[in-house]
Amino acid sequence: MNRRLLLLATMLMLTVSPAFAQKMIGNETDAEKQKRMEWWSDARFGMFIHWGLYSLAARHEWVKHNEHLTNEEYQKYFQQFDPDHFDPHKWARAAKAAGMKYAVLTTKHHEGFCLFDSKYTDYKATNTKANRDLVKEYVQAFREEGLKVGFYYSLLDWHHPDYTMDDVHPLVQVDTSEANYRRLNKGRDMAKYRQYLRNQVTELLTNYGKIDVLWLDWSWDKGAKRGKGEDDWGSVELLKLVRKLQPGIIVNNRLGLDEYKDGGDFQTPEQVSSAELAKYRGKTFETCQTFSGSWGYYRDENTWKTHRQLLDLLITSVSNGGNLILNVGPTARGEFDYRATNALDSLSYWMHANSKAIYDCTYAPSNFQVPEGSKLTYNPTTRRLYIHLYDYPKGKLILRGYGGKVKYAQFVNDSSELLFKPSDANTGDLLLTLPEKKPPYEIPVVELTLD
């Protein structure tokens, strides 16, 4: 290509490539970001904890919205909040046993109630029968168990007197007219709420030591008629503040700053199917998922995921190069209910035996074909390829195109050897011999040491 054509091609690339066109808020390089996020990418598995006053209603964390309750009607939950069985050490031990490496707690959800002792509001745990800073106890307990600590903070606030109306505010769910919006917004000042938001984020990032993850939630798509986004939150300045207070922190992508390359550290596909995760391959993502259909404690909700479905979400996330953060909604007494405990116990059993196929892993190199009825994860440092056997092939497994690429094979759960040889046909395939009896795991894993 001559110099003129090369120049034209370069100019075209600069014009059309989003990577070149994106603006920057800070000056962090790609290499610096990769280093900052290394622990998170290696961890692959975290615990989300949605807990607040809605746990007393026990019928979805959006109960205030769903039943369009006023602050006065919702006040009974504040008056009754008394988590007498709250023991964050139990939470931390359960997360650690399940193989989770980090946790993110809702310090304030959309309802506006703060689990921490904020000097900017009376609507906080220290003014309930709990009479203490629950976030402080959470931080201490999870740190003691060696887990990374994260905070969720809702940008929405359905309690604050200056937070203006939008299309999910509880007070506009019956009457969506412009007249009602204007009536309800009279005297409200979003600028005052923005300052409140900044003040509370500052408290969270200065009063509890090093915080590893900040999960801010949420912004509307641009162009939403009655939504909120970058300008409403003051997102650019807020993110600058966060980076100043906690330079090593990892922040999600819900501030509405998609036009900035560094407007968020990871994407957050929420409650998507495992099949949908394939489109995030090659991107930095964390899929947030629930055990059931609700984030907060929901006593009568019964669509709980099976052990196999939970494993599939974890394996599929890693096989596409991403993380899974799996949510628990504690009861109003501060405990994980029996269904959550059973789910965590099932994950503990599998992760104890098979976590090598999750930690430090990502998607497999493209030259390895995925065997039928399985999924692949890969550790690029140790050069180990992991075959997750969704459909257990009794007796043998054909590895097509693996000839000359494998030095050793074994089950992960007990490091027992698996013999292999070239298949009968001269195709470059390998025949891996498996026992007739499936190992005692829902999805057994084979580890291949590559040549």
C-alpha positions in Angstrom: 0.0 0.0 0.0 1.5 3.4 -1.0 1.8 6.3 1.5 -1.3 8.1 0.2 -3.5 5.0 0.5 -2.1 4.3 3.9 -2.9 7.8 5.1 -6.4 7.6 3.8 -7.0 4.2 5.5 -5.7 5.6 8.7 -8.0 8.6 8.5 -10.9 6.4 7.8 -10.1 4.2 10.8 -9.9 7.2 13.1 -13.2 8.4 11.8 -15.2 5.2 12.2 -13.5 3.3 15.1 -15.2 3.8 18.5 -12.0 3.0 20.3 -10.3 6.0 18.7 -13.4 8.3 19.0 -14.1 7.7 22.7 -13.3 10.4 25.1 -11.3 9.9 28.3 -12.1 11.2 31.8 -8.7 10.2 33.3 -5.3 9.3 31.8 -5.0 5.6 32.8 -3.4 3.4 30.2 -4.8 0.0 29.1 -1.9 -1.7 30.9 -2.5 0.2 34.1 -6.2 -0.7 34.0 -5.4 -4.4 33.4 -3.1 -4.4 36.4 -5.6 -2.6 38.6 -8.3 -5.2 37.7 -6.1 -8.2 37.8 -7.5 -9.6 41.1 -11.1 -9.1 39.9 -10.5 -10.9 36.6 -8.7 -13.8 38.4 -11.5 -14.1 41.0 -14.3 -14.7 38.5 -17.0 -15.3 41.2 -18.5 -12.9 43.7 -21.5 -12.5 46.0 -24.1 -9.7 45.7 -26.1 -9.0 48.8 -29.4 -7.0 48.5 -30.6 -6.1 52.0 -32.8 -3.3 53.2 -36.2 -2.4 54.7 -37.9 -4.3 51.8 -36.8 -7.5 53.5 -39.6 -6.9 56.0 -42.2 -6.7 53.3 -40.6 -9.9 51.8 -42.3 -9.3 48.5 -39.6 -7.9 46.2 -37.1 -5.1 46.7 -39.2 -2.9 44.4 -42.2 -3.2 46.7 -42.4 0.6 47.2 -42.6 1.1 43.5 -44.8 -1.9 42.7 -47.4 -0.9 45.3 -46.7 2.9 44.8 -46.2 3.5 48.5 -45.6 6.9 50.0 -42.9 7.6 52.5 -45.5 7.5 55.3 -46.9 4.2 54.2 -43.3 2.7 54.0 -42.3 4.1 57.4 -43.6 1.0 59.2 -40.7 -1.0 57.9 -38.2 1.5 59.2 -39.8 1.3 62.6 -39.8 -2.5 62.6 -36.3 -3.1 61.3 -34.5 -5.2 63.9 -32.1 -7.8 62.4 -31.5 -9.7 65.6 -29.8 -12.6 63.8 -27.4 -10.5 61.7 -24.0 -12.0 61.8 -21.8 -10.9 58.8 -19.2 -13.4 59.8 -21.7 -16.2 58.8 -22.3 -14.4 55.6 -18.6 -14.2 54.8 -17.9 -17.8 55.7 -20.8 -18.9 53.4 -19.5 -16.8 50.6 -15.9 -18.1 51.0 -17.1 -21.7 51.2 -19.0 -21.3 48.0 -15.8 -20.2 46.3 -16.7 -16.5 46.0 -13.7 -14.2 46.2 -15.5 -10.8 46.7 -18.8 -9.4 47.8 -20.9 -6.3 47.1 -23.5 -5.1 49.7 -26.3 -2.6 49.1 -25.3 0.2 51.3 -28.4 2.1 50.0 -31.0 0.7 47.6 -33.6 2.7 45.6 -35.8 3.0 48.8 -33.2 5.4 50.1 -32.6 3.6 53.4 -28.9 3.5 54.5 -27.3 0.6 56.2 -24.4 2.8 57.2 -24.2 5.7 59.6 -24.4 8.8 57.3 -24.4 12.2 58.8 -26.5 13.5 55.9 -29.7 11.6 56.7 -31.7 10.3 59.6 -33.0 7.5 57.4 -30.3 5.0 58.4 -29.7 1.8 60.4 -28.3 3.6 63.4 -31.8 5.1 64.0 -33.6 1.8 63.9 -33.8 -1.0 66.5 -30.5 -2.3 64.9 -28.9 0.8 66.4 -25.5 0.3 64.7 -23.6 0.7 61.5 -24.2 -2.5 59.6 -21.9 -1.7 56.8 -19.0 -1.3 59.2 -19.7 -4.8 60.5 -20.0 -6.2 57.0 -16.6 -4.7 56.0 -14.8 -6.1 59.0 -16.2 -9.6 58.7 -15.5 -10.0 55.0 -12.0 -8.6 55.3 -11.3 -11.1 58.1 -12.3 -13.9 55.8 -9.9 -12.7 53.1 -12.6 -11.5 50.7 -12.5 -8.3 48.7 -15.1 -5.8 49.8 -17.5 -3.9 47.5 -20.3 -1.4 48.0 -23.5 -1.0 46.0 -25.0 2.5 46.1 -28.3 3.4 44.3 -28.3 6.6 42.3 -32.0 6.5 42.7 -33.6 7.6 45.9 -37.4 7.2 46.5 -37.2 8.8 50.0 -35.1 11.9 49.6 -37.2 15.1 49.4 -35.1 16.7 46.6 -35.0 13.7 44.3 -37.1 14.6 41.3 -39.7 12.4 39.6 -38.9 9.9 36.9 -40.7 7.0 35.3 -40.0 4.5 38.1 -40.6 6.7 41.1 -43.3 5.1 43.3 -45.4 8.4 43.4 -46.0 8.5 39.6 -47.1 4.9 39.1 -50.9 5.7 39.2 -51.0 9.1 37.6 -48.3 9.5 34.9 -49.6 12.8 33.6 -47.3 15.8 33.2 -49.5 17.7 35.6 -48.8 15.2 38.3 -45.0 15.3 37.6 -45.0 19.0 37.9 -47.1 18.9 41.1 -44.8 16.3 42.8 -41.6 18.1 41.6 -42.7 21.4 43.1 -40.0 22.4 45.7 -37.7 19.6 44.8 -34.1 20.4 43.8 -32.0 17.8 42.0 -28.9 19.9 42.5 -29.3 19.4 46.3 -29.8 15.7 45.8 -26.6 15.5 43.6 -24.7 17.0 46.5 -26.3 14.5 48.9 -25.2 11.7 46.6 -21.6 13.0 46.4 -21.5 13.5 50.2 -22.6 9.9 50.9 -20.3 8.4 48.3 -17.5 10.4 50.0 -18.5 8.9 53.4 -18.5 5.4 52.0 -15.1 5.8 50.4 -13.4 7.5 53.3 -14.8 5.9 56.5 -14.3 2.2 55.9 -10.7 1.8 54.6 -9.9 0.3 51.3 -12.9 -0.5 49.2 -12.3 -2.8 46.2 -15.5 -2.4 44.1 -18.1 0.4 43.8 -21.4 -0.7 42.1 -23.5 2.4 41.2 -27.0 1.8 40.0 -28.5 3.0 37.6 -29.0 5.3 34.5 -31.6 5.3 31.8 -30.8 4.9 28.1 -30.2 8.3 26.5 -33.3 9.8 25.1 -35.7 8.4 27.7 -38.5 10.9 28.2 -38.6 10.6 32.0 -35.3 9.0 32.9 -32.1 10.2 34.4 -28.5 9.9 33.3 -25.1 11.6 33.3 -26.2 15.2 33.8 -28.6 14.3 36.6 -26.0 12.4 38.6 -23.1 14.7 37.7 -21.4 11.5 36.6 -18.1 12.8 35.3 -17.3 14.7 38.4 -18.6 11.9 40.6 -16.4 9.4 38.9 -13.4 11.7 39.3 -14.2 12.0 43.0 -14.4 8.2 43.4 -11.0 7.7 41.6 -9.5 10.4 43.8 -10.7 8.9 47.1 -10.0 5.3 46.1 -7.4 5.2 43.3 -7.4 1.4 43.0 -11.2 0.9 43.1 -13.1 -0.9 40.3 -16.4 0.8 39.2 -19.2 -0.6 37.1 -20.7 1.0 34.0 -24.1 2.4 35.1 -23.3 6.1 35.4 -24.4 6.8 31.9 -20.9 7.5 30.6 -20.8 5.1 27.6 -19.2 7.8 25.4 -16.1 7.7 27.6 -13.6 4.9 27.3 -13.0 5.0 31.0 -16.6 5.7 32.1 -16.9 2.3 33.7 -14.6 -0.7 34.2 -16.9 -3.5 33.4 -20.2 -4.2 31.7 -23.1 -5.5 33.8 -25.5 -7.8 31.9 -28.3 -8.4 34.4 -30.4 -11.6 34.6 -29.5 -12.7 31.1 -29.6 -16.3 30.0 -26.3 -18.2 29.8 -26.7 -18.3 26.0 -26.7 -14.5 25.8 -23.3 -14.3 27.5 -21.6 -15.4 24.3 -22.0 -11.9 22.8 -19.9 -10.4 25.7 -16.9 -12.6 24.8 -13.8 -10.5 24.6 -15.4 -7.7 26.7 -14.8 -7.1 30.4 -18.1 -8.1 32.0 -19.7 -9.3 35.2 -23.2 -10.8 34.9 -25.3 -10.2 37.9 -27.8 -13.0 38.7 -30.2 -14.0 41.4 -30.9 -17.4 42.9 -34.6 -16.7 42.2 -36.5 -13.9 40.4 -36.0 -11.3 43.1 -32.9 -9.5 44.5 -34.4 -8.7 47.9 -35.8 -11.4 50.2 -39.1 -12.6 48.7 -40.8 -15.1 51.0 -43.3 -16.5 48.5 -41.2 -16.4 45.3 -40.6 -20.0 44.0 -38.8 -19.7 40.7 -35.4 -20.7 42.2 -32.6 -21.8 39.9 -31.4 -25.4 40.1 -27.9 -26.4 41.0 -27.2 -27.1 37.4 -28.5 -23.7 36.3 -26.3 -22.0 38.8 -23.2 -24.0 37.7 -24.1 -23.2 34.0 -24.1 -19.5 34.7 -20.7 -19.7 36.5 -19.1 -21.9 33.8 -20.5 -20.0 30.9 -19.5 -16.6 32.4 -15.9 -17.8 32.7 -15.9 -19.6 29.3 -16.7 -16.2 27.8 -14.0 -14.3 29.8 -16.3 -12.8 32.4 -17.3 -12.9 36.0 -20.5 -14.0 37.8 -21.8 -12.1 40.8 -24.6 -14.2 42.4 -27.1 -12.5 44.7 -28.4 -13.4 48.2 -31.3 -11.5 49.7 -31.1 -11.9 53.5 -34.3 -12.0 55.6 -35.4 -9.1 57.9 -33.7 -10.9 60.8 -30.4 -10.8 58.9 -30.0 -14.4 57.9 -29.7 -16.2 54.6 -32.9 -18.3 54.3 -32.8 -22.0 53.8 -33.1 -21.9 50.0 -30.2 -19.6 49.6 -28.2 -21.7 52.1 -29.0 -24.9 50.1 -27.9 -23.2 46.9 -24.6 -21.9 48.4 -23.9 -25.4 49.9 -24.4 -27.0 46.5 -21.9 -24.5 45.0 -19.5 -25.1 47.9 -19.4 -28.8 47.1 -18.6 -28.3 43.4 -16.2 -25.4 43.8 -14.2 -27.3 46.5 -13.4 -29.9 43.9 -13.4 -27.9 40.6 -12.4 -24.3 41.3 -9.2 -24.7 39.3 -11.4 -24.6 36.2 -12.8 -21.2 37.3 -10.2 -19.1 39.0 -7.7 -17.3 36.7 -9.5 -18.8 33.7 -11.0 -17.3 30.6 -12.2 -18.5 27.2 -10.3 -21.2 25.3 -8.0 -20.5 22.3 -9.9 -20.6 19.1 -8.0 -23.6 17.8 -9.6 -25.9 20.3 -13.0 -27.2 19.2 -15.6 -27.5 22.0 -16.5 -31.2 22.4 -20.2 -32.0 22.0 -22.1 -31.6 25.2 -19.5 -29.6 27.0 -18.0 -26.1 27.6 -14.3 -25.0 27.8 -12.4 -22.8 30.2 -8.7 -22.1 30.0 -5.9 -20.9 32.2 -3.4 -19.0 30.0 -0.7 -18.9 32.7 -0.6 -22.7 33.4 -1.8 -23.6 29.9 -4.4 -25.9 31.2 -7.6 -26.5 29.3 -10.8 -27.5 31.2 -13.6 -29.5 29.6 -16.8 -29.1 31.6 -18.8 -32.3 30.9 -22.5 -31.2 30.8 -23.5 -34.5 29.1 -21.3 -37.2 30.6 -20.0 -39.4 27.7 -19.7 -42.8 29.4 -16.6 -44.7 28.3 -15.0 -42.2 25.8 -14.8 -38.7 24.6 -13.6 -37.7 21.1 -11.4 -34.6 21.1 -11.4 -33.4 17.5 -8.2 -31.8 16.3 -6.5 -32.2 19.7 -3.8 -34.6 18.4 -0.3 -33.4 19.3 -1.6 -30.7 21.6 -2.1 -32.6 24.9 0.5 -33.9 27.3 -1.6 -35.2 30.2 -5.3 -35.6 31.1 -7.0 -36.0 34.5 -10.2 -35.3 36.3 -10.0 -32.0 38.3 -11.9 -33.3 41.3 -9.4 -36.0 42.4 -6.5 -35.6 40.0 -7.0 -39.1 38.7 -5.4 -39.8 35.4 -7.4 -40.2 32.2 -5.8 -42.2 29.4 -5.9 -41.0 25.8 -4.6 -42.0 22.4 -5.0 -41.1 18.7 -8.4 -42.2 17.4 -8.6 -45.0 14.9 -8.9 -42.6 12.0 -5.9 -40.6 10.9 -7.7 -37.3 11.6 -5.6 -35.7 14.3 -8.3 -36.5 16.8 -7.8 -38.0 20.3 -9.8 -40.6 22.1 -10.0 -39.9 25.8 -11.1 -42.8 28.0 -13.5 -42.1 30.7 -14.9 -44.3 33.4 -18.4 -45.7 33.0 -19.4 -44.2 36.3 -19.7 -40.5 36.4 -17.8 -38.7 39.1 -20.2 -37.4 41.9 -20.6 -33.9 40.5 -23.4 -32.4 38.4 -20.9 -31.3 35.9 -17.5 -33.1 36.1 -14.4 -31.4 34.7 -11.5 -32.8 32.8 -8.2 -31.0 32.9 -5.8 -31.2 29.9 -2.2 -30.1 30.2 -1.3 -28.8 26.8 1.9 -29.5 25.0 
